[in-house]
Amino acid sequence: MNKFYEDVKYGLSSNPKRLYSKYFYDKIGDALFQQLMHSPDYYLSKCELEILQLQSTSIAQDINIEFDEFDLVELGAGDASKSIFLLQALLDNGSDFTYYPVDISQNVIELLEAKLPKLLPSIKIKGLNGEYIAMLEQLAKHGSRPKLILFLGSNIGNMNLDEAALFCEKVRDLMNPGDLFFIGFDLKKNPFTILTAYNDRAGLTRDFNLNLLRRINKELSGNFYLDAFYHYPNYDPISGACKSHLISAKDQEVTIGEGTDRFSIQFKQHEAVFMEISKKYSIEEIEELALNTGFKITNHFLDSKKWFADSLWRKD
Ligand SMILES: C[S@@+](CC[C@H](N)C(=O)[O-])C[C@H]1O[C@@H](n2cnc3c(N)ncnc32)[C@H](O)[C@@H]1O
C-alpha cells in the first residue's frame, strides 16, 4: 500500500488521533487553499504578498551580494503567486538561475510549469514533484551551483518548534557554505486575528480540513460521512501554536481500504482528530532558531503591520 494509506492508518490508530496536513493538497485542496489566500480573514498571504510586491528589489540585492548564478529551489511552491515578484526582480537584475519549484502536489507542479513561462518568458523552470527533503537531496546530488532556497507562506509553521529545528538542520546539511535560505514566518499578534484566519467566516478552512476526509474516501476507499465531523481550531498565545482539529459529532465507525488492507476506526462523540499546527513566531524565536541550527541572519523583511516576516539566512 502507498505512503498516504500507511500514514492515515498510523495516524488514526494513534492516541490522540491525527492526520497529516501535507495530504490536504489534492486538486480540490489546492483550489481551496488558493481561495483561502484571497479571503479577507486569512491575512497571512496578503501580508507576505505586500513584502514581496514592495521589497523584492531589496531582497534581490541582498541575494545578489552573495551570488548571481545559482539554483533557486522553492519548497512547497503552491501557485508561486507571491514568489513571482522575487523571480521577476532577480531576472531584472540579470541573475542567471534555474527555478526548481518543489511540491507534493503533482497538480501544482503541472500548473506552474504551464503558467510561469507565460508570465516570465525568460524563466528556466524545472518542477519537482515530491517531499521537501527528498527533492533537496536529489538536487544536491546533481547540482553544483550555489543555492537559494525559498520556504514561504509560513509552511515552516506546520511544524512545532522541535520539528522546525530538525528540518532547518536537515536543510542546512544539504546546503554549501554561502548558500541562502529565505523563510516566511507568521508573527505572534492579536490572538483573535490569528484565530479568525483559521476559522474564516466563509468556512474555507473548515472545508480545507474536511477535504482530507473526502480525499481518504476517494483515494483509499474510506466511508467518512463528512457531516458527522466539524472543524475546531484553537490558539495558544504563549506557545504560538494554532491547532486545527476535526471533532466527531457522534459515536461512529469508519472503514478505510479494501480487501486485506481494510481496517476500521472507532470515533467517540466529541473525540478530536489533530489535523494541523500553524506555529506563530516572535522575532526572538526566529533568531534563536537560525542560531541554533547553524545559520546567520542576513536580514528580516516585514510587512507594514509587522504581522509577517520573510527572513534571509546564510549558511556560513
Ligand atoms: C500553505 S501552501 C503555501 C504555498 C506557497 N508557499 C505560498 O506561500 O503561497 C503549502 C504548499 O506546500 C506543499 N507541501 C505541503 N507539505 C509538503 C511536503 N512535505 N513536501 C512538499 N510540498 C509540501 C503543498 O502542496 C502546498 O502547495
PDBQT file of the ligand as one rigid body, heavy atoms in Angstrom, charges set to zero:
ROOT
HETATM    1  C1  LIG A 401       0.295  26.544   2.654  1.00  0.00    +0.000 C 
HETATM    2  S1  LIG A 401       0.663  26.166   0.977  1.00  0.00    +0.000 S 
HETATM    3  C2  LIG A 401       1.756  27.535   0.628  1.00  0.00    +0.000 C 
HETATM    4  C3  LIG A 401       2.115  27.677  -0.798  1.00  0.00    +0.000 C 
HETATM    5  C4  LIG A 401       3.096  28.818  -1.104  1.00  0.00    +0.000 C 
HETATM    6  N1  LIG A 401       4.384  28.596  -0.463  1.00  0.00    +0.000 N 
HETATM    7  C5  LIG A 401       2.532  30.135  -0.680  1.00  0.00    +0.000 C 
HETATM    8  O1  LIG A 401       3.119  30.776   0.181  1.00  0.00    +0.000 OA
HETATM    9  O2  LIG A 401       1.507  30.552  -1.223  1.00  0.00    +0.000 OA
HETATM   10  C6  LIG A 401       1.743  24.790   1.183  1.00  0.00    +0.000 C 
HETATM   11  C7  LIG A 401       2.265  24.162  -0.101  1.00  0.00    +0.000 C 
HETATM   12  O3  LIG A 401       3.292  23.225   0.282  1.00  0.00    +0.000 OA
HETATM   13  C8  LIG A 401       3.039  21.949  -0.285  1.00  0.00    +0.000 C 
HETATM   14  N2  LIG A 401       3.504  20.948   0.697  1.00  0.00    +0.000 N 
HETATM   15  C9  LIG A 401       2.999  20.706   1.930  1.00  0.00    +0.000 A 
HETATM   16  N3  LIG A 401       3.731  19.764   2.568  1.00  0.00    +0.000 NA
HETATM   17  C10 LIG A 401       4.720  19.398   1.699  1.00  0.00    +0.000 A 
HETATM   18  C11 LIG A 401       5.804  18.474   1.792  1.00  0.00    +0.000 A 
HETATM   19  N4  LIG A 401       6.016  17.750   2.890  1.00  0.00    +0.000 N 
HETATM   20  N5  LIG A 401       6.645  18.375   0.726  1.00  0.00    +0.000 NA
HETATM   21  C12 LIG A 401       6.439  19.124  -0.410  1.00  0.00    +0.000 A 
HETATM   22  N6  LIG A 401       5.415  20.010  -0.537  1.00  0.00    +0.000 NA
HETATM   23  C13 LIG A 401       4.570  20.153   0.503  1.00  0.00    +0.000 A 
HETATM   24  C14 LIG A 401       1.542  21.908  -0.529  1.00  0.00    +0.000 C 
HETATM   25  O4  LIG A 401       1.183  21.028  -1.578  1.00  0.00    +0.000 OA
HETATM   26  C15 LIG A 401       1.225  23.376  -0.855  1.00  0.00    +0.000 C 
HETATM   27  O5  LIG A 401       1.308  23.651  -2.228  1.00  0.00    +0.000 OA
ENDROOT
TORSDOF 0
